[in-house]
Amino acid sequence: MIFLVIMCLIMFLISLVFIMISFFISKKSFMDREKCSPFECGFDPKSLARIPFSLHFFLITMIFLIFDVEIALIFPLISTFKMVNITNWWLINSFFIIMLLIGLYHEWNQNMLNWTN
């Protein structure tokens, strides 16, 4: 028990030493107004934070993320081809791809894939 406490204390001291070294070595300037502002990614810090945002662009982004995750789920299905029964594999993959196609058809019917609205 004492060994565990001593090891935790040593780890704490080592991390504290590294934090202090990085604090003193860093070339961070506190006088830089641009770096201190919360909008560091191209927005004007003196304008409104709630600017109008294109809802259509947001929905296209969500569609991309959904299909990107689904493609990431297809890759393990391909690698399991030799591990499982071929009939079950085709059944599971067919169901998954049919669900993807139904979602794509629904988005097409809702005109979500048309950029001009």
Biopython code that builds the backbone (N, CA, C, O; Angstrom):
import numpy as np
from Bio.PDB.StructureBuilder import StructureBuilder

atoms = [
    (1, "MET", "N", (0.826, -1.187, 0.000)),
    (1, "MET", "CA", (0.000, 0.000, 0.000)),
    (1, "MET", "C", (0.871, 1.252, 0.000)),
    (1, "MET", "O", (0.596, 2.209, -0.723)),
    (2, "ILE", "N", (1.907, 1.238, 0.802)),
    (2, "ILE", "CA", (2.812, 2.382, 0.870)),
    (2, "ILE", "C", (3.541, 2.549, -0.462)),
    (2, "ILE", "O", (3.792, 3.668, -0.909)),
    (3, "PHE", "N", (3.878, 1.421, -1.086)),
    (3, "PHE", "CA", (4.544, 1.465, -2.387)),
    (3, "PHE", "C", (3.662, 2.166, -3.418)),
    (3, "PHE", "O", (4.151, 2.968, -4.213)),
    (4, "LEU", "N", (2.374, 1.868, -3.406)),
    (4, "LEU", "CA", (1.425, 2.484, -4.333)),
    (4, "LEU", "C", (1.323, 3.991, -4.098)),
    (4, "LEU", "O", (1.285, 4.763, -5.057)),
    (5, "VAL", "N", (1.280, 4.407, -2.861)),
    (5, "VAL", "CA", (1.220, 5.836, -2.530)),
    (5, "VAL", "C", (2.495, 6.540, -2.973)),
    (5, "VAL", "O", (2.444, 7.646, -3.512)),
    (6, "ILE", "N", (3.627, 5.905, -2.747)),
    (6, "ILE", "CA", (4.910, 6.494, -3.150)),
    (6, "ILE", "C", (4.978, 6.621, -4.675)),
    (6, "ILE", "O", (5.438, 7.641, -5.187)),
    (7, "MET", "N", (4.535, 5.614, -5.391)),
    (7, "MET", "CA", (4.544, 5.653, -6.859)),
    (7, "MET", "C", (3.612, 6.744, -7.376)),
    (7, "MET", "O", (3.959, 7.441, -8.330)),
    (8, "CYS", "N", (2.446, 6.907, -6.775)),
    (8, "CYS", "CA", (1.521, 7.970, -7.181)),
    (8, "CYS", "C", (2.135, 9.338, -6.919)),
    (8, "CYS", "O", (1.991, 10.248, -7.736)),
    (9, "LEU", "N", (2.817, 9.492, -5.790)),
    (9, "LEU", "CA", (3.476, 10.751, -5.465)),
    (9, "LEU", "C", (4.596, 11.050, -6.457)),
    (9, "LEU", "O", (4.755, 12.192, -6.888)),
    (10, "ILE", "N", (5.367, 10.038, -6.817)),
    (10, "ILE", "CA", (6.446, 10.222, -7.792)),
    (10, "ILE", "C", (5.870, 10.618, -9.152)),
    (10, "ILE", "O", (6.395, 11.519, -9.807)),
    (11, "MET", "N", (4.794, 9.954, -9.583)),
    (11, "MET", "CA", (4.174, 10.306, -10.864)),
    (11, "MET", "C", (3.637, 11.726, -10.831)),
    (11, "MET", "O", (3.757, 12.456, -11.815)),
    (12, "PHE", "N", (3.051, 12.120, -9.727)),
    (12, "PHE", "CA", (2.537, 13.480, -9.586)),
    (12, "PHE", "C", (3.673, 14.489, -9.669)),
    (12, "PHE", "O", (3.545, 15.510, -10.346)),
    (13, "LEU", "N", (4.771, 14.221, -8.996)),
    (13, "LEU", "CA", (5.898, 15.146, -9.004)),
    (13, "LEU", "C", (6.543, 15.243, -10.386)),
    (13, "LEU", "O", (6.914, 16.331, -10.825)),
    (14, "ILE", "N", (6.675, 14.113, -11.067)),
    (14, "ILE", "CA", (7.247, 14.132, -12.419)),
    (14, "ILE", "C", (6.368, 14.938, -13.364)),
    (14, "ILE", "O", (6.873, 15.750, -14.140)),
    (15, "SER", "N", (5.059, 14.721, -13.304)),
    (15, "SER", "CA", (4.168, 15.487, -14.181)),
    (15, "SER", "C", (4.184, 16.970, -13.817)),
    (15, "SER", "O", (4.119, 17.816, -14.710)),
    (16, "LEU", "N", (4.267, 17.302, -12.544)),
    (16, "LEU", "CA", (4.345, 18.689, -12.125)),
    (16, "LEU", "C", (5.627, 19.346, -12.629)),
    (16, "LEU", "O", (5.610, 20.503, -13.050)),
    (17, "VAL", "N", (6.728, 18.616, -12.588)),
    (17, "VAL", "CA", (7.998, 19.145, -13.093)),
    (17, "VAL", "C", (7.887, 19.410, -14.589)),
    (17, "VAL", "O", (8.333, 20.456, -15.059)),
    (18, "PHE", "N", (7.304, 18.488, -15.343)),
    (18, "PHE", "CA", (7.158, 18.685, -16.785)),
    (18, "PHE", "C", (6.233, 19.854, -17.113)),
    (18, "PHE", "O", (6.490, 20.596, -18.061)),
    (19, "ILE", "N", (5.183, 20.023, -16.358)),
    (19, "ILE", "CA", (4.278, 21.155, -16.579)),
    (19, "ILE", "C", (5.000, 22.469, -16.304)),
    (19, "ILE", "O", (4.858, 23.427, -17.063)),
    (20, "MET", "N", (5.764, 22.516, -15.238)),
    (20, "MET", "CA", (6.488, 23.739, -14.908)),
    (20, "MET", "C", (7.567, 24.042, -15.953)),
    (20, "MET", "O", (7.760, 25.203, -16.311)),
    (21, "ILE", "N", (8.265, 23.027, -16.442)),
    (21, "ILE", "CA", (9.275, 23.236, -17.471)),
    (21, "ILE", "C", (8.630, 23.771, -18.749)),
    (21, "ILE", "O", (9.144, 24.705, -19.364)),
    (22, "SER", "N", (7.504, 23.179, -19.145)),
    (22, "SER", "CA", (6.843, 23.658, -20.364)),
    (22, "SER", "C", (6.295, 25.067, -20.177)),
    (22, "SER", "O", (6.259, 25.840, -21.134)),
    (23, "PHE", "N", (5.874, 25.410, -18.991)),
    (23, "PHE", "CA", (5.379, 26.757, -18.714)),
    (23, "PHE", "C", (6.493, 27.793, -18.854)),
    (23, "PHE", "O", (6.279, 28.863, -19.423)),
    (24, "PHE", "N", (7.675, 27.479, -18.339)),
    (24, "PHE", "CA", (8.772, 28.435, -18.388)),
    (24, "PHE", "C", (9.452, 28.489, -19.751)),
    (24, "PHE", "O", (9.986, 29.534, -20.122)),
    (25, "ILE", "N", (9.447, 27.401, -20.502)),
    (25, "ILE", "CA", (10.115, 27.355, -21.798)),
    (25, "ILE", "C", (9.235, 27.923, -22.914)),
    (25, "ILE", "O", (9.760, 28.421, -23.909)),
    (26, "SER", "N", (7.935, 27.859, -22.774)),
    (26, "SER", "CA", (7.033, 28.253, -23.859)),
    (26, "SER", "C", (7.216, 29.707, -24.246)),
    (26, "SER", "O", (7.539, 30.552, -23.410)),
    (27, "LYS", "N", (7.005, 29.989, -25.530)),
    (27, "LYS", "CA", (7.163, 31.339, -26.047)),
    (27, "LYS", "C", (5.802, 31.995, -26.243)),
    (27, "LYS", "O", (5.616, 32.785, -27.168)),
    (28, "LYS", "N", (4.881, 31.677, -25.397)),
    (28, "LYS", "CA", (3.540, 32.213, -25.512)),
    (28, "LYS", "C", (3.537, 33.683, -25.132)),
    (28, "LYS", "O", (4.112, 34.078, -24.118)),
    (29, "SER", "N", (2.880, 34.487, -25.962)),
    (29, "SER", "CA", (2.784, 35.916, -25.695)),
    (29, "SER", "C", (1.371, 36.235, -25.239)),
    (29, "SER", "O", (0.399, 35.949, -25.938)),
    (30, "PHE", "N", (1.271, 36.825, -24.068)),
    (30, "PHE", "CA", (-0.042, 37.190, -23.554)),
    (30, "PHE", "C", (-0.519, 38.526, -24.130)),
    (30, "PHE", "O", (-1.662, 38.926, -23.911)),
    (31, "MET", "N", (0.350, 39.205, -24.859)),
    (31, "MET", "CA", (-0.004, 40.501, -25.410)),
    (31, "MET", "C", (-0.690, 40.388, -26.772)),
    (31, "MET", "O", (-1.197, 41.389, -27.278)),
    (32, "ASP", "N", (-0.719, 39.217, -27.371)),
    (32, "ASP", "CA", (-1.306, 39.041, -28.698)),
    (32, "ASP", "C", (-2.830, 39.013, -28.591)),
    (32, "ASP", "O", (-3.395, 38.060, -28.056)),
    (33, "ARG", "N", (-3.497, 40.047, -29.095)),
    (33, "ARG", "CA", (-4.949, 40.164, -28.972)),
    (33, "ARG", "C", (-5.676, 39.119, -29.807)),
    (33, "ARG", "O", (-6.725, 38.619, -29.401)),
    (34, "GLU", "N", (-5.124, 38.785, -30.979)),
    (34, "GLU", "CA", (-5.787, 37.808, -31.851)),
    (34, "GLU", "C", (-5.805, 36.418, -31.223)),
    (34, "GLU", "O", (-6.794, 35.695, -31.344)),
    (35, "LYS", "N", (-4.742, 36.051, -30.569)),
    (35, "LYS", "CA", (-4.693, 34.729, -29.959)),
    (35, "LYS", "C", (-5.563, 34.634, -28.719)),
    (35, "LYS", "O", (-6.023, 33.548, -28.365)),
    (36, "CYS", "N", (-5.792, 35.744, -28.062)),
    (36, "CYS", "CA", (-6.611, 35.738, -26.856)),
    (36, "CYS", "C", (-8.100, 35.801, -27.158)),
    (36, "CYS", "O", (-8.926, 35.562, -26.278)),
    (37, "SER", "N", (-8.441, 36.121, -28.399)),
    (37, "SER", "CA", (-9.864, 36.225, -28.732)),
    (37, "SER", "C", (-10.460, 34.830, -28.910)),
    (37, "SER", "O", (-9.751, 33.915, -29.328)),
    (38, "PRO", "N", (-11.737, 34.648, -28.605)),
    (38, "PRO", "CA", (-12.349, 33.328, -28.713)),
    (38, "PRO", "C", (-12.588, 32.897, -30.157)),
    (38, "PRO", "O", (-12.770, 31.708, -30.421)),
    (39, "PHE", "N", (-12.590, 33.849, -31.101)),
    (39, "PHE", "CA", (-12.828, 33.516, -32.504)),
    (39, "PHE", "C", (-11.507, 33.551, -33.243)),
    (39, "PHE", "O", (-11.133, 34.568, -33.827)),
    (40, "GLU", "N", (-10.815, 32.448, -33.213)),
    (40, "GLU", "CA", (-9.488, 32.386, -33.791)),
    (40, "GLU", "C", (-9.503, 31.807, -35.201)),
    (40, "GLU", "O", (-8.450, 31.712, -35.831)),
    (41, "CYS", "N", (-10.657, 31.423, -35.707)),
    (41, "CYS", "CA", (-10.698, 30.677, -36.967)),
    (41, "CYS", "C", (-11.331, 31.486, -38.098)),
    (41, "CYS", "O", (-12.130, 30.939, -38.858)),
    (42, "GLY", "N", (-11.003, 32.756, -38.231)),
    (42, "GLY", "CA", (-11.441, 33.527, -39.366)),
    (42, "GLY", "C", (-12.650, 34.401, -39.120)),
    (42, "GLY", "O", (-12.999, 35.198, -39.990)),
    (43, "PHE", "N", (-13.298, 34.294, -37.995)),
    (43, "PHE", "CA", (-14.443, 35.146, -37.699)),
    (43, "PHE", "C", (-13.962, 36.463, -37.093)),
    (43, "PHE", "O", (-12.938, 36.511, -36.412)),
    (44, "ASP", "N", (-14.700, 37.506, -37.348)),
    (44, "ASP", "CA", (-14.396, 38.801, -36.758)),
    (44, "ASP", "C", (-14.839, 38.784, -35.299)),
    (44, "ASP", "O", (-16.018, 38.557, -35.030)),
    (45, "PRO", "N", (-13.931, 39.017, -34.344)),
    (45, "PRO", "CA", (-14.316, 38.917, -32.934)),
    (45, "PRO", "C", (-15.272, 40.017, -32.478)),
    (45, "PRO", "O", (-15.893, 39.889, -31.423)),
    (46, "LYS", "N", (-15.399, 41.083, -33.245)),
    (46, "LYS", "CA", (-16.277, 42.173, -32.823)),
    (46, "LYS", "C", (-17.666, 42.085, -33.438)),
    (46, "LYS", "O", (-18.522, 42.917, -33.136)),
    (47, "SER", "N", (-17.910, 41.093, -34.297)),
    (47, "SER", "CA", (-19.233, 40.948, -34.907)),
    (47, "SER", "C", (-20.087, 40.012, -34.052)),
    (47, "SER", "O", (-19.623, 39.470, -33.049)),
    (48, "LEU", "N", (-21.320, 39.837, -34.460)),
    (48, "LEU", "CA", (-22.226, 38.945, -33.738)),
    (48, "LEU", "C", (-21.754, 37.501, -33.823)),
    (48, "LEU", "O", (-21.279, 37.055, -34.868)),
    (49, "ALA", "N", (-21.883, 36.786, -32.738)),
    (49, "ALA", "CA", (-21.493, 35.377, -32.731)),
    (49, "ALA", "C", (-22.552, 34.514, -33.411)),
    (49, "ALA", "O", (-22.243, 33.430, -33.905)),
    (50, "ARG", "N", (-23.784, 34.982, -33.439)),
    (50, "ARG", "CA", (-24.889, 34.227, -34.019)),
    (50, "ARG", "C", (-25.180, 34.712, -35.431)),
    (50, "ARG", "O", (-26.194, 35.364, -35.678)),
    (51, "ILE", "N", (-24.274, 34.386, -36.362)),
    (51, "ILE", "CA", (-24.511, 34.777, -37.744)),
    (51, "ILE", "C", (-25.415, 33.745, -38.411)),
    (51, "ILE", "O", (-25.427, 32.587, -37.995)),
    (52, "PRO", "N", (-26.172, 34.137, -39.437)),
    (52, "PRO", "CA", (-27.043, 33.169, -40.121)),
    (52, "PRO", "C", (-26.212, 32.068, -40.774)),
    (52, "PRO", "O", (-25.163, 32.328, -41.363)),
    (53, "PHE", "N", (-26.691, 30.857, -40.659)),
    (53, "PHE", "CA", (-25.978, 29.698, -41.195)),
    (53, "PHE", "C", (-26.910, 28.940, -42.116)),
    (53, "PHE", "O", (-28.091, 28.770, -41.814)),
    (54, "SER", "N", (-26.385, 28.487, -43.234)),
    (54, "SER", "CA", (-27.198, 27.784, -44.214)),
    (54, "SER", "C", (-27.626, 26.416, -43.671)),
    (54, "SER", "O", (-26.790, 25.550, -43.412)),
    (55, "LEU", "N", (-28.913, 26.240, -43.505)),
    (55, "LEU", "CA", (-29.442, 24.971, -43.015)),
    (55, "LEU", "C", (-29.205, 23.860, -44.022)),
    (55, "LEU", "O", (-28.953, 22.715, -43.648)),
    (56, "HIS", "N", (-29.285, 24.201, -45.298)),
    (56, "HIS", "CA", (-29.055, 23.187, -46.326)),
    (56, "HIS", "C", (-27.617, 22.666, -46.269)),
    (56, "HIS", "O", (-27.381, 21.467, -46.423)),
    (57, "PHE", "N", (-26.664, 23.562, -46.050)),
    (57, "PHE", "CA", (-25.275, 23.145, -45.903)),
    (57, "PHE", "C", (-25.100, 22.236, -44.693)),
    (57, "PHE", "O", (-24.356, 21.258, -44.757)),
    (58, "PHE", "N", (-25.778, 22.549, -43.593)),
    (58, "PHE", "CA", (-25.719, 21.719, -42.394)),
    (58, "PHE", "C", (-26.288, 20.322, -42.672)),
    (58, "PHE", "O", (-25.714, 19.324, -42.238)),
    (59, "LEU", "N", (-27.419, 20.247, -43.397)),
    (59, "LEU", "CA", (-28.020, 18.943, -43.691)),
    (59, "LEU", "C", (-27.150, 18.121, -44.636)),
    (59, "LEU", "O", (-27.062, 16.902, -44.489)),
    (60, "ILE", "N", (-26.512, 18.769, -45.600)),
    (60, "ILE", "CA", (-25.574, 18.048, -46.479)),
    (60, "ILE", "C", (-24.412, 17.502, -45.652)),
    (60, "ILE", "O", (-23.946, 16.388, -45.891)),
    (61, "THR", "N", (-23.950, 18.277, -44.691)),
    (61, "THR", "CA", (-22.864, 17.814, -43.816)),
    (61, "THR", "C", (-23.307, 16.604, -42.996)),
    (61, "THR", "O", (-22.541, 15.654, -42.833)),
    (62, "MET", "N", (-24.523, 16.631, -42.486)),
    (62, "MET", "CA", (-25.028, 15.486, -41.713)),
    (62, "MET", "C", (-25.152, 14.243, -42.589)),
    (62, "MET", "O", (-24.823, 13.139, -42.155)),
    (63, "ILE", "N", (-25.627, 14.424, -43.820)),
    (63, "ILE", "CA", (-25.724, 13.280, -44.745)),
    (63, "ILE", "C", (-24.337, 12.704, -44.999)),
    (63, "ILE", "O", (-24.159, 11.486, -44.994)),
    (64, "PHE", "N", (-23.353, 13.575, -45.220)),
    (64, "PHE", "CA", (-21.993, 13.103, -45.449)),
    (64, "PHE", "C", (-21.476, 12.327, -44.244)),
    (64, "PHE", "O", (-20.876, 11.264, -44.404)),
    (65, "LEU", "N", (-21.702, 12.847, -43.038)),
    (65, "LEU", "CA", (-21.221, 12.150, -41.843)),
    (65, "LEU", "C", (-21.895, 10.798, -41.670)),
    (65, "LEU", "O", (-21.247, 9.816, -41.305)),
    (66, "ILE", "N", (-23.193, 10.748, -41.931)),
    (66, "ILE", "CA", (-23.908, 9.478, -41.791)),
    (66, "ILE", "C", (-23.370, 8.448, -42.764)),
    (66, "ILE", "O", (-23.101, 7.312, -42.375)),
    (67, "PHE", "N", (-23.208, 8.832, -44.041)),
    (67, "PHE", "CA", (-22.703, 7.882, -45.016)),
    (67, "PHE", "C", (-21.233, 7.562, -44.784)),
    (67, "PHE", "O", (-20.785, 6.463, -45.109)),
    (68, "ASP", "N", (-20.486, 8.491, -44.234)),
    (68, "ASP", "CA", (-19.094, 8.222, -43.917)),
    (68, "ASP", "C", (-18.987, 7.168, -42.819)),
    (68, "ASP", "O", (-18.147, 6.272, -42.902)),
    (69, "VAL", "N", (-19.825, 7.268, -41.799)),
    (69, "VAL", "CA", (-19.831, 6.269, -40.728)),
    (69, "VAL", "C", (-20.300, 4.922, -41.268)),
    (69, "VAL", "O", (-19.765, 3.881, -40.887)),
    (70, "GLU", "N", (-21.286, 4.937, -42.144)),
    (70, "GLU", "CA", (-21.773, 3.673, -42.694)),
    (70, "GLU", "C", (-20.723, 3.004, -43.571)),
    (70, "GLU", "O", (-20.621, 1.778, -43.578)),
    (71, "ILE", "N", (-19.947, 3.780, -44.303)),
    (71, "ILE", "CA", (-18.862, 3.196, -45.085)),
    (71, "ILE", "C", (-17.807, 2.610, -44.155)),
    (71, "ILE", "O", (-17.227, 1.564, -44.446)),
    (72, "ALA", "N", (-17.560, 3.284, -43.039)),
    (72, "ALA", "CA", (-16.608, 2.738, -42.063)),
    (72, "ALA", "C", (-17.129, 1.434, -41.462)),
    (72, "ALA", "O", (-16.337, 0.600, -41.024)),
    (73, "LEU", "N", (-18.451, 1.246, -41.437)),
    (73, "LEU", "CA", (-19.017, -0.015, -40.948)),
    (73, "LEU", "C", (-18.986, -1.105, -42.001)),
    (73, "LEU", "O", (-19.038, -2.287, -41.662)),
    (74, "ILE", "N", (-18.904, -0.737, -43.267)),
    (74, "ILE", "CA", (-18.856, -1.749, -44.335)),
    (74, "ILE", "C", (-17.496, -2.444, -44.368)),
    (74, "ILE", "O", (-17.436, -3.640, -44.657)),
    (75, "PHE", "N", (-16.410, -1.737, -44.083)),
    (75, "PHE", "CA", (-15.077, -2.334, -44.155)),
    (75, "PHE", "C", (-14.914, -3.568, -43.260)),
    (75, "PHE", "O", (-14.357, -4.560, -43.730)),
    (76, "PRO", "N", (-15.364, -3.569, -42.008)),
    (76, "PRO", "CA", (-15.250, -4.801, -41.226)),
    (76, "PRO", "C", (-16.122, -5.930, -41.781)),
    (76, "PRO", "O", (-15.787, -7.103, -41.621)),
    (77, "LEU", "N", (-17.224, -5.589, -42.423)),
    (77, "LEU", "CA", (-18.053, -6.636, -43.027)),
    (77, "LEU", "C", (-17.302, -7.351, -44.146)),
    (77, "LEU", "O", (-17.465, -8.556, -44.336)),
    (78, "ILE", "N", (-16.485, -6.612, -44.880)),
    (78, "ILE", "CA", (-15.697, -7.218, -45.947)),
    (78, "ILE", "C", (-14.638, -8.150, -45.367)),
    (78, "ILE", "O", (-14.384, -9.223, -45.915)),
    (79, "SER", "N", (-14.022, -7.741, -44.261)),
    (79, "SER", "CA", (-12.962, -8.571, -43.685)),
    (79, "SER", "C", (-13.507, -9.825, -42.999)),
    (79, "SER", "O", (-12.751, -10.769, -42.769)),
    (80, "THR", "N", (-14.806, -9.856, -42.665)),
    (80, "THR", "CA", (-15.372, -11.042, -42.024)),
    (80, "THR", "C", (-15.920, -12.051, -43.023)),
    (80, "THR", "O", (-16.559, -13.025, -42.623)),
    (81, "PHE", "N", (-15.685, -11.841, -44.304)),
    (81, "PHE", "CA", (-16.225, -12.724, -45.339)),
    (81, "PHE", "C", (-15.793, -14.175, -45.144)),
    (81, "PHE", "O", (-16.609, -15.085, -45.291)),
    (82, "LYS", "N", (-14.527, -14.401, -44.819)),
    (82, "LYS", "CA", (-14.011, -15.770, -44.684)),
    (82, "LYS", "C", (-14.267, -16.380, -43.308)),
    (82, "LYS", "O", (-14.040, -17.574, -43.116)),
    (83, "MET", "N", (-14.735, -15.583, -42.352)),
    (83, "MET", "CA", (-14.892, -16.075, -40.989)),
    (83, "MET", "C", (-16.273, -16.644, -40.696)),
    (83, "MET", "O", (-16.417, -17.446, -39.773)),
    (84, "VAL", "N", (-17.279, -16.256, -41.445)),
    (84, "VAL", "CA", (-18.646, -16.671, -41.129)),
    (84, "VAL", "C", (-19.236, -17.437, -42.297)),
    (84, "VAL", "O", (-18.645, -17.524, -43.373)),
    (85, "ASN", "N", (-20.402, -17.982, -42.061)),
    (85, "ASN", "CA", (-21.131, -18.702, -43.095)),
    (85, "ASN", "C", (-21.497, -17.729, -44.227)),
    (85, "ASN", "O", (-21.940, -16.608, -43.975)),
    (86, "ILE", "N", (-21.306, -18.174, -45.468)),
    (86, "ILE", "CA", (-21.517, -17.292, -46.619)),
    (86, "ILE", "C", (-22.969, -16.856, -46.726)),
    (86, "ILE", "O", (-23.229, -15.709, -47.091)),
    (87, "THR", "N", (-23.924, -17.728, -46.421)),
    (87, "THR", "CA", (-25.335, -17.370, -46.515)),
    (87, "THR", "C", (-25.679, -16.276, -45.504)),
    (87, "THR", "O", (-26.347, -15.300, -45.847)),
    (88, "ASN", "N", (-25.229, -16.435, -44.276)),
    (88, "ASN", "CA", (-25.479, -15.408, -43.256)),
    (88, "ASN", "C", (-24.789, -14.091, -43.607)),
    (88, "ASN", "O", (-25.339, -13.014, -43.380)),
    (89, "TRP", "N", (-23.585, -14.187, -44.161)),
    (89, "TRP", "CA", (-22.839, -12.997, -44.533)),
    (89, "TRP", "C", (-23.587, -12.213, -45.604)),
    (89, "TRP", "O", (-23.719, -10.993, -45.511)),
    (90, "TRP", "N", (-24.078, -12.920, -46.624)),
    (90, "TRP", "CA", (-24.820, -12.244, -47.694)),
    (90, "TRP", "C", (-26.126, -11.660, -47.168)),
    (90, "TRP", "O", (-26.534, -10.579, -47.592)),
    (91, "LEU", "N", (-26.774, -12.350, -46.264)),
    (91, "LEU", "CA", (-28.027, -11.859, -45.699)),
    (91, "LEU", "C", (-27.804, -10.573, -44.898)),
    (91, "LEU", "O", (-28.553, -9.608, -45.047)),
    (92, "ILE", "N", (-26.789, -10.566, -44.063)),
    (92, "ILE", "CA", (-26.496, -9.383, -43.246)),
    (92, "ILE", "C", (-26.066, -8.216, -44.122)),
    (92, "ILE", "O", (-26.547, -7.097, -43.940)),
    (93, "ASN", "N", (-25.174, -8.458, -45.064)),
    (93, "ASN", "CA", (-24.701, -7.382, -45.933)),
    (93, "ASN", "C", (-25.800, -6.854, -46.844)),
    (93, "ASN", "O", (-25.880, -5.651, -47.093)),
    (94, "SER", "N", (-26.641, -7.743, -47.336)),
    (94, "SER", "CA", (-27.747, -7.292, -48.182)),
    (94, "SER", "C", (-28.700, -6.410, -47.391)),
    (94, "SER", "O", (-29.156, -5.381, -47.889)),
    (95, "PHE", "N", (-29.000, -6.807, -46.171)),
    (95, "PHE", "CA", (-29.873, -5.989, -45.325)),
    (95, "PHE", "C", (-29.247, -4.612, -45.075)),
    (95, "PHE", "O", (-29.934, -3.593, -45.146)),
    (96, "PHE", "N", (-27.956, -4.586, -44.786)),
    (96, "PHE", "CA", (-27.267, -3.326, -44.511)),
    (96, "PHE", "C", (-27.272, -2.415, -45.739)),
    (96, "PHE", "O", (-27.547, -1.221, -45.624)),
    (97, "ILE", "N", (-26.973, -2.968, -46.899)),
    (97, "ILE", "CA", (-26.927, -2.154, -48.119)),
    (97, "ILE", "C", (-28.327, -1.725, -48.544)),
    (97, "ILE", "O", (-28.500, -0.621, -49.061)),
    (98, "ILE", "N", (-29.324, -2.573, -48.336)),
    (98, "ILE", "CA", (-30.704, -2.180, -48.645)),
    (98, "ILE", "C", (-31.131, -1.025, -47.745)),
    (98, "ILE", "O", (-31.815, -0.111, -48.207)),
    (99, "MET", "N", (-30.743, -1.048, -46.473)),
    (99, "MET", "CA", (-31.055, 0.064, -45.581)),
    (99, "MET", "C", (-30.370, 1.353, -46.045)),
    (99, "MET", "O", (-30.959, 2.432, -45.972)),
    (100, "LEU", "N", (-29.129, 1.240, -46.519)),
    (100, "LEU", "CA", (-28.448, 2.411, -47.062)),
    (100, "LEU", "C", (-29.164, 2.958, -48.283)),
    (100, "LEU", "O", (-29.324, 4.170, -48.424)),
    (101, "LEU", "N", (-29.594, 2.070, -49.165)),
    (101, "LEU", "CA", (-30.284, 2.510, -50.379)),
    (101, "LEU", "C", (-31.646, 3.107, -50.069)),
    (101, "LEU", "O", (-32.066, 4.051, -50.738)),
    (102, "ILE", "N", (-32.343, 2.582, -49.077)),
    (102, "ILE", "CA", (-33.631, 3.163, -48.673)),
    (102, "ILE", "C", (-33.408, 4.574, -48.117)),
    (102, "ILE", "O", (-34.186, 5.482, -48.411)),
    (103, "GLY", "N", (-32.360, 4.764, -47.323)),
    (103, "GLY", "CA", (-32.044, 6.096, -46.805)),
    (103, "GLY", "C", (-31.673, 7.059, -47.917)),
    (103, "GLY", "O", (-32.081, 8.221, -47.897)),
    (104, "LEU", "N", (-30.900, 6.585, -48.892)),
    (104, "LEU", "CA", (-30.540, 7.423, -50.031)),
    (104, "LEU", "C", (-31.769, 7.792, -50.853)),
    (104, "LEU", "O", (-31.899, 8.935, -51.293)),
    (105, "TYR", "N", (-32.670, 6.838, -51.063)),
    (105, "TYR", "CA", (-33.906, 7.099, -51.804)),
    (105, "TYR", "C", (-34.780, 8.121, -51.061)),
    (105, "TYR", "O", (-35.369, 9.004, -51.684)),
    (106, "HIS", "N", (-34.860, 7.999, -49.741)),
    (106, "HIS", "CA", (-35.642, 8.949, -48.949)),
    (106, "HIS", "C", (-35.050, 10.362, -49.050)),
    (106, "HIS", "O", (-35.784, 11.340, -49.190)),
    (107, "GLU", "N", (-33.714, 10.457, -48.978)),
    (107, "GLU", "CA", (-33.077, 11.764, -49.102)),
    (107, "GLU", "C", (-33.269, 12.338, -50.497)),
    (107, "GLU", "O", (-33.408, 13.551, -50.654)),
    (108, "TRP", "N", (-33.280, 11.492, -51.497)),
    (108, "TRP", "CA", (-33.505, 11.949, -52.863)),
    (108, "TRP", "C", (-34.935, 12.471, -53.011)),
    (108, "TRP", "O", (-35.151, 13.504, -53.646)),
    (109, "ASN", "N", (-35.908, 11.771, -52.435)),
    (109, "ASN", "CA", (-37.304, 12.219, -52.503)),
    (109, "ASN", "C", (-37.527, 13.522, -51.745)),
    (109, "ASN", "O", (-38.389, 14.312, -52.129)),
    (110, "GLN", "N", (-36.776, 13.762, -50.686)),
    (110, "GLN", "CA", (-36.908, 14.995, -49.914)),
    (110, "GLN", "C", (-36.104, 16.146, -50.517)),
    (110, "GLN", "O", (-36.043, 17.230, -49.937)),
    (111, "ASN", "N", (-35.488, 15.915, -51.675)),
    (111, "ASN", "CA", (-34.638, 16.897, -52.370)),
    (111, "ASN", "C", (-33.480, 17.376, -51.507)),
    (111, "ASN", "O", (-33.081, 18.538, -51.582)),
    (112, "MET", "N", (-32.946, 16.487, -50.694)),
    (112, "MET", "CA", (-31.814, 16.841, -49.861)),
    (112, "MET", "C", (-30.497, 16.817, -50.644)),
    (112, "MET", "O", (-29.515, 17.432, -50.228)),
    (113, "LEU", "N", (-30.477, 16.119, -51.759)),
    (113, "LEU", "CA", (-29.252, 16.001, -52.535)),
    (113, "LEU", "C", (-29.135, 17.082, -53.593)),
    (113, "LEU", "O", (-28.104, 17.180, -54.258)),
    (114, "ASN", "N", (-30.173, 17.899, -53.767)),
    (114, "ASN", "CA", (-30.111, 19.023, -54.711)),
    (114, "ASN", "C", (-29.544, 20.233, -53.997)),
    (114, "ASN", "O", (-30.072, 20.651, -52.967)),
    (115, "TRP", "N", (-28.475, 20.800, -54.531)),
    (115, "TRP", "CA", (-27.855, 21.936, -53.879)),
    (115, "TRP", "C", (-28.676, 23.210, -54.111)),
    (115, "TRP", "O", (-28.722, 24.078, -53.240)),
    (116, "THR", "N", (-29.309, 23.328, -55.253)),
    (116, "THR", "CA", (-30.082, 24.539, -55.544)),
    (116, "THR", "C", (-31.504, 24.355, -55.056)),
    (116, "THR", "O", (-32.216, 23.475, -55.540)),
    (117, "ASN", "N", (-31.918, 25.156, -54.124)),
    (117, "ASN", "CA", (-33.283, 25.120, -53.587)),
    (117, "ASN", "C", (-33.920, 26.461, -53.704)),
    (117, "ASN", "O", (-35.072, 26.634, -53.307)),
]
sb = StructureBuilder()
sb.init_structure("model")
sb.init_model(0)
sb.init_chain("A")
sb.init_seg("    ")
for serial, (resi, resn, name, xyz) in enumerate(atoms, 1):
    if name == "N":
        sb.init_residue(resn, " ", resi, " ")
    sb.init_atom(name, np.array(xyz, "f"), 0.0, 1.0, " ", f" {name:<3s}", serial, name[0])
structure = sb.get_structure()
